[in-house]
Amino acid sequence: MSEAAGRSGAGLSGTAAVVFRGSVVNVFAMVAGAAMSFGLVVLVSRWLQPAGAGAFFELIALFTILSNTFELGADTGLTRWISRARAIGTLRHARRVVGAAVVPVGVIGAAAAAAMWAAAPQLARLFLHGLPVGDGSTDIRIVAPLVPLGALSACFVDGARGFGRMWPYLLIEGLGKPTVRIALVVAVLAAGLGLRFAVIAWGLPVAAGLAAGAIIFLRLLRKEAPASSARRRTGGAPDAAAGPPAPRFIPSQNAPRFIPSQNAPRFIPSQNLGQAGPATTGGDRAAGESPAGPGHGGHRGAWRPISRRSQQLTAEFWGFTGPRAFQATFQVIILWLDILLVGALASSYAAGVYSAVSKLAIIGTFTLEGNRLAIGPRLSALLARRQYDRAAELYQSSTRWLMLASWPLYAVFAIFPATVLHIFGPRYTAGASALTVLSLAMLVNLGTGNVTVVLLMGGRSTWSAINAGAALAINIGLNLLLVPRIGILGAAIAWAASIVVDNVTAMVEIRWVMGLDPFGPGYWLAAGTTLACFGGPGLMARVLLGQTLPALGVSLAAGLVAFAIALYFARVPFQLAGIFAALRPALPRLSPALPGNGPPKPS
């Protein structure tokens, strides 16, 4: 696609327009689910009070850390591998790669669940200080079987994203689980059944999500990557129902050469360069003939290339995914470990307060998640084709949208933390200082956009793992140092420091190593506009009226008016005309095709 053809009004590229539409749909769906999840946090916090709520969220934190850890990075690995295979035409190997991905996740996750079951008393003594050891052990054993189920569910749902389908994630993770959870937990608490049954009610949607995700993903796999390995192994004729073999693309002499890595199979072009010829399948050879031709091993030789190819695909997949497993583990530990550490080093009461603060602090990151779902597969395709300028433009545009959408919220949280925390009840205002610290850190988090996704989709999973490892070390060290001294404020400082280290380091890497400019036109204008419109009126209202609900209302009204005026005058650098043009077509599909793969496939 030419640069001109790829534009959609006011300088917004066609790819960026599609990603924006997908991001908006994703965000709307996820905000609905996030509202229910946040409502669940408020209900549990009010119903169980800080001590009971602390134990509940400690159990959820334990499940989340272990479930994400034993995904082994295969969720992101499948997204990247499948989207990349669709872009460069190697989707025929998808079944082997899927098997190589999900089997280790299931086996290792089941072993982890068994270990968690056996170690339940020790875990209860370490973390659940507000519960008797026997009760805590039982609650942990309720959570243990959910660990492999959650890990497999994430792999199937993210694998569907690799096929360009966003709707399974939105249906299952964005809307389905939060809706069912809040209904079940409210019913349990209203019946007076207490903490244990609330944990059971929270966990049931994990099993349902796995079943739905597996069915959807396997149907997509059968549709887009029909089975053909059996024909190649036997050397028999192709099944007539499968249709003719796919055409093989043979590059012309002027096309850029693909230079594979040493471990990848070599592509040997035909002598008739620039022509299209049929792909060689098992049906093109006589039965029992090896790929090397007659007299080169007979029927035994027909099995060996397939075995070697499977090993190469597995090694390639886990070569990327292995470092991603560490990076994902580090990130989820950073996100959830501080709740466990506050419970272990302080009390379940403090853990309950900090849980409410941390859940409020991440509410604006759903814009980041919605954008990640839309941008990841497209970045993978652009970087696979070495279209670095378009990849940089897509990342820059997405980051500006994220800042304009989320920075106003965090400016308000930072200025009026006690007023906002009254949502959970008066006891939770003790976390006001922690919320201010985390809100400022979230400005950095959203201001760097999906920088980690750029690294991962560019194949730099090792760098991302190193960044996350450094952030985790800082997080744990500061938690151990500060939480015993200043409580939940210390946990907030530790988390904020890890956020800054992880994101700023990744931004430096994509700029100086990958050569992608992370800022682009309009970045600093977006930052200044949001902070001036919401920070200025907010600070003035707080000084004059204090941290009160009227002050919050006045600052919001003034900020929204100023923000609307500023957006109008900055509509050209913010590409607002292109954004509105992108939203004008009929309701966007939730399953956009990758650039260059033709029209969107029906979902």
N, C-alpha and C positions, 0 to 999 in steps of 0.2 A: 504494500500500500504506500503510495506517495505521501509525502508530508502534507501536501495540500488536501489530498483526498481524505486524510486522516483527521481533518479538523472539523469541529462542530461548533462554529459560531464563536466569535470573540476570542480566538486563539486557543480555545479548549480542544485538545486532540480528541479524535474519535474514541480511542481507547480510554482516555480519562473520562469522557462523557459516559461511556458504558459502566466504568467502575463507579462513577458518582451515582448513577441510577441504582446500581446494585447496592452501593453503600447505604443509600437512603432507605431502600426497601429493607435491607438487613437491619439497619438501626431502628426503624419503626417496629419491626417484628421483635427485635431483641429488647427494645425499651418496654414493650408490653410485658414480655417475660421478666425483665428486670424489675418492673414495678411490682409484679407479684412476688418475686424473690425478696425484694426489699420490704414488701408488706409482711412477708413471713418473718423476716428478721425483727421487724417492729413488734409483731404479735408475740413471738417467742420471748423477746426481751422484756416486754411488759408482763406476759403471763407467768413466766418462770422467774422473773426478777434476775438481777445480775448473777447470783451464785448458780442457779439452775441453768440460766442461759449460757453462762460460761462453760459448764460441763457439756451442754448440747453442742456448742460451737467448737469445743475442743475435740469432740468425737468427729464432727464434720471435717475439721482440719486434718485429723489423723487419716481419715479416709481419702481426702483430696490429695494429700501429699503422697500416700502410697499408690493410689490409683494412677496419678499422673506419672509417678516414677516408673511404674511397671508398664506404662505404655511403651517404654524403651525408645521413645522418639519415633516409633513407627507411624504414628498418626500424621505428623508433618512429613515424614519420609514418603508415605503413600500419596499425599497431596502433591508433593513436588515431583515424584517419579511419574505419576499418571499424567499430570498436566504437561510435563516435559515430553513424555512419550507421545501424547496427542499432537504436540507441536512439531516434532521431528519424525513422526511416522513409525514408532517402534512399539505401538500398543499391543502387538501380537504376543508380546512376552508378559502381558499383565498378569495372567493367571499364576505363572510361576513366582512372580514377585509378590503377589498378594499372599500366596502360601508361605513364602519365606518370611513375610512380615508378621502375619497373625499367629502362626503356630508358636513361635517363641514367646509372644506376648501372653497367650493363653496358658502355656505350661509354666512359665516363670511367675506369672501372676497367681496361679493356683498354689504354687509352692510358697509364695509370700503370704497368701491368706492362711495357709496351714501354720506357718511360723507365727503369724500374728495371733492366731487362736491359741497356740501353745504358750505364748509370752503375754497373754492378756493380764494376768495378775501383776506382773512386773510393770507393764505399761500403765496400769491403773494406779499403782503406787507412785509412779513417776509424774504423771500428768493430772489425774483426776483427784486432786486433793480434797475437793468438796464432797466426794462420795465415799461410802465404805468400799473396801477393796473388792468384796464379793459382788456388789452391785456394779462397780466400775468394770470388773472383768466380764460380767454378762453383757454389758452394753458394748464393750469392745468386740466380743465374739459375735454380736449381731452385725457389726460393721464389717468384720473380716471377710465373709464371702462376697461382699459387694466389690472388693478391690479388683479381682480379675474381670468381673462383669463391666465395671466402669472403664477399665483399660481397653477391653475389646470394643466396647461401644464407641469410644473416641476414635479408634482406628477405622471402623466402618463409616462413621459419619464424615470424618475428614477425607477418607478415600473417595467418597461421593463428591466432595468438593473438587478433587482432582479431575473428575469427569465434567467439571463445569456446573455441577448442580449445587446450588446454595440451599434449596428448599429443605433437604433432609436435616441439615443442621438447624435451620430456623424452626422447623416443625418439631423436632425432638428436643434439642437443647434450648432453643430460644423461647418456645411457647409450651411445648408438651409437658416437660418435666416440672417447670415452675407452676403451671396450672394445677397439675395433679397433686404436687406436693402441698401447696397451700391449702387445697381442699381437704386432703387427708390429715394434715397436721392440725388444722383448725378443728376438724371433727374429733380428733383424739383429745386435744386439750379441752374442748368444750365438754367432752364426756368425763373429764377429770381423770384420765388414765395416766397422766404424768410423763416424765422424761423418757422412760424406756419405750413406751409405745409411740411417742413422738419421733424417736430415732427410727423405729421400724417404719412408720409412715413416711418419713423422709427418704428411706432407702428403697422402698418398693419401686418407684419410678426408674431406678437404675436398671433393674432387670427388664422392665418393659421397654426402656430405651434401647437396650442391647438387641432385643428381639426385632424391634422395628428397624433399627439401623442395619442389622444383618440382612434382613429381607430386601430392603431398598438397595443396598450396595450390591448384593449378589445379582439382583435383577439388572442393574446397570452394567455389571461385569459381563453377564451373558449377552447383553444387547450390543455392547461396544467392542468386546473382545471375545468373539465366539471361539469355542474350543477348536483347536486344530493340532495340538501337540500329538494326539494319538495317531493321526494320519502320518505325521513326520516320523514317528518312531517305527511304525510298521512298514513304511514305504509303500503303502497301498494307495489306491486311487482316491482322489478327494471325494468327499461325500457330495452327491449331487445337490442335496438340500442346502449346502453351504454356499452354492454359487461358484462362479469362476474365481480363480486365484486373483488376489489384488495385484494391480500393476506395480512394477518396480520402477522407481525413479532413478535414472542414471544421469548424473550431472554432466553438464556440458564442459568443454575445456575451459571456458571462461568463468565457471562457477567457482566460488571459494572452496578450497579443499578442506575436508573434515579430517583432522589428525587425531586419531583416537589415542587414549592412554595406553600404556604398555600392557595393562591387564585386560583391556577391552578387545573383543574380536575385531580383526581387520576387515575393512570393506575393500574388496577388490573390484574395481569397476569393469564393465564390459569393454571390449575393444571398440564397439560402436558407440563412441561417446556422443552424448547429446540426443540419444534416442531412447524411447520407452520400450521396454520389453517385459514379458511376463515374469513374475516371480517364480523362482524355482521352489517347488514343494516336493514332498515325499512322493506325490503322484507322478512326478516327471521322471522318476528313476525306476529302473526295474526293481522288482521286489528283491530285497536282500542286498542291493548294491550300496556300497558306501558312498558318502558324498565325494570322496576323492576320485570316484570312477571305478570301472571294472578292474578287478585284479588288485584292489587295494584294501583288502581286509574282509570282503564278503559281508555277510549279514552281521557279523560281530561289529564291524566298523560303523554301522548305522546307529548304534546306540551311544558310542563314545562322544561325538560332537554335542549331542543333546545334553548329556551329563555335564560336559565341560561348560556348556553355555549356561546351564542352570547354576552351576557353581559361580560362574562369572557374574551373573545377574545378582545372585545372593550377596557376593562380596561387594559388588558395586553399591547395592542398596544399603547394606549395613555399614559400608565405608562412609557414607554420608550420614546415616541414621545414628550410628554409634555415638559420635560427638553430640548430635542433637539430643540423644537420650540424657546425657549429662547436663546439657544446657536446659532442657525442659525440667529436669529434676531440680536443678539449682533455682530456676525461676519460681517453681511452685513452692519450694521450701521457703524462699524469701517471702512469698505472699502469705503463707500460712504458719510458718514455724514460730513467728513471734507470738501468736495467740497461745501456742503450747508453752513457750518459754515464759510468758507472763503468768500462765497458770501454774507452772512449776516453780518459778522464782518469786512470785508474789502470792496470788490467790486466785481461786475460781471467780470470785467477785470482780477482781481487777480484769481478769480475762473476759468476763461478760461485758464490762464497760469498753474495753479495747476492741472487742469483736464488733460492737455497734459502731465505734468510730471508724474502724477499718472498712466495714461494709459501706458506710456513707462515703468514705474517701474514694472508693472505686466505682461509685455509681456513674460518674462521667466517662469512665473508660469503656463503656459499651459502644460509644462512637468509634473508639479505636478497634474494638473487636469486630464491629460491623464492617469497618473499612478493611480489616485484615482478611475477612472472608472473601471480599470482592477482589482485593488487590493481589493476593498471594499467587493464585494460578496464572494471572496475567503477567506479573513480574517474572515468574519462572519461564514463561514462553518467550518474553522479550529478551531476557538475558541468555536463554538458550540459543536465540538467533543472533546474539551479539548486537542487539539494537540498544546500546547503552544510553544514547541520548533520549530515546523515547522512555526508557525505564526511569531515568532521572527525572524527566518531566512529570511522569505519572506519580512518582513518589513526592515530588515537590507540591504538586497540586493537591494531593491527598492530605499532606501535612497542613497546608493552609486551611483546608476545610475543617480538619480536626480542631485546629486552634480556634477558628471562628465559632465552632459549635460548642466547645467544651470549656475554654478558658473563662468565659463569663461565670459559669457555675462555680469554678474553683476560686475565683476572685471573691465571690459572695461567701463561700465557705470559710475562706481565710479571714475575712473581716468580721463575720457574725457566727463564730463556731458555737457558742453557748446557745444562741437563739435556735439554730438549726438542730442541735442535739436534744432540745426539748421534745422532739418527735418521739423519742424513746422513753421519756419520763424525766423527772427532775434529777434523779440520781446519776444520770448519764452525762450531765453537764461537767462532771469532773474530768471528762476527756476533751475539753475545749482546746487546751494548748496543743494536745496531740493532733487534733483535727487541723489546726492552723499549719503545723509543720507538714503534715501529709498533703494538704492542699497545695502548698507551695511546691512540694516535690512533684505533684501531679502536673503542674504547669510545665515542668521539664519533660515529664513522661509524654504528655500529649504534644509538646512543642518539638519533639524529635520524631513524631509520627511512628509509623511501623518500620523503624530502622532495623530492628532485628529480623523482620521478614525479608528485607532486602538482602541481608547477609545470608540467610538460609536459602532463599530462592536462587541466590547466586552461587550456591554450593559451598559457602564458607561456614559450615556448621562447626568446625573446630574453633574458629575465631569466636563465634557466638558462645560456645561452651566455655572458653577461657574467660570471656567477659562476665558471664553469669557466675562462674566459679569465684572470680575476684569479688563480685558483688555479694555473693553468699558469705565469703570469709569475713568481709566487712560487717555484714548484717549480724552474723553470729557473735563476732567479737564485741561489737558495740552493745548488743543485747545483754551479753554476760556482764559487761562492764557497767552499763547504765541502768538496767531494769532494777537490780537490787537497791540502787541509790535514789532514782527519781521515778520509778514505776513506769506507767504506760507512756509517759513523755519520752523516756529513754527508748522504749520500743519503737515509737514513732520516729525518733531521730535515726535509729538504726535502719529502719526501712527506707526512710528518705535518702540516706546516704547511699544505700545500695541501688536505689532507683537512678540517682544521678550518675553513679559510676558506670552502671550497665549501659545506659542510653548514650551518655556523652562519649564513652569509649567506642561504641558502635558507630556513632556519627563520624568520629575521626577516622575510623577504618574505611567506611564507604567513600569518604572524601579522598584520602591520601593513598589508599591501596587499590580500591576498585575504580577510583577516578570519577565518582558520581558526586555532583554538587548537591549537598543536602538542603540548601536554603532556597535558591532560585528567586525570581522576581516576586515581590509582594510579601515575602516572609516577615520582614521587620515591620512593614505597615500593618499586617494582621496582628502582630504582637502588640504594637503600640495602640492600635485601635481598641482592642478588647480591654486592655488594662486601663486606658484612659477613660473609657466609657463606664466601666463598672467599678474599677478601683477608686477613682477619684470621688464620685458621688457616694460610694460606700463608706470611705474613710470620713468624709465630711458628715454624713448622717450619724455614724457611730460616735464621733466627737461631740456632736450637738445633742443627740438623743440617747446615746448609750446602746448597749446590745439588747435592743427591744424589738418586738414585732413591728411597731410602727416605723422604727428606723429602717428595718429590713424592707418594708413595703415601699417607703419613700425612695430608698436607694435603687431598688429594682425598677420602679417606674421611671426615674430619671435616667438610669442606665440604658433601659430599653429604647427610650426616645432618642437619646444621643447615639446609640448603636445603629438604629435605623437610618438616621441622617448620615452617619459616617459611611455606612454600606452604600448608600445611594451615590455619594460623591466618589467613593472608591470602587465603583462597580466595574470599571475597566481593568485595573490591576488584579481585582479579585475574580475576574472572569465570570461575573454574575449572569451576563447575557447568555454565555455558553451553558451555564448551569441550568438556567430556566429553559433553554432550548432542549437540554438533555432530558428535562422532566416533562416536556410537553407531549412526547409521543404517548401512545396508549400505554396502559399499565405495564411496566417493564417485567420481563420474565425473571424468575428467580433462578434460571439455569442458563446464563449467557454462555455462548460458545467462546472458545479461545480465539484471539485474533488470528485470522488466516485459516480457520477451520470451517469456513462456510457459515450458513445461517444457524441460529440456535436450534438445538435438537429438542423435540418435544419431550417434556418431562412427565 
